Amino acid sequence: MFDTRSPSLNPCEAPHMFFLKSVEKMRSGEIVTTYTRGWPRGIGACLSSGNYSAEYVSEIHVYSSATKRTKIDKCECCDVTHETGSNKADIKYRECKIDEIIA
């Protein structure tokens, strides 16, 4: 991935950098891809209203289906979850629900 934005010390604009750590196929058939934070940004959290800080996240697990989609009739959606006190976030891809708003 290439980031062509100008560097910024504004915590609402500066990206969080995560790197691929591993890819595993689970017995259930799911693929789990793990990413770890490259380094702390050291500029604090974005305090803009309506945002949730990702400063606490140091590892991301992405769960996706191991089977290739054959129909392109619906988009994929995801749920992002985090347990209080944990430094990990889970992203689980799933088929979008009927009437789900896609942004």
Number of C-alpha atoms within 10 A of each C-alpha: 3 4 7 6 9 7 10 11 12 12 18 15 12 15 14 15 13 16 13 13 13 11 13 12 14 11 7 8 12 15 18 21 17 18 19 17 17 13 11 13 15 9 13 13 16 16 11 10 6 6 10 10 14 13 17 13 17 19 19 23 20 18 21 17 15 13 9 6 10 6 7 7 7 11 11 13 15 15 10 12 11 13 9 7 7 11 14 18 18 18 18 16 15 14 10 14 11 7 6 8 8 8 3
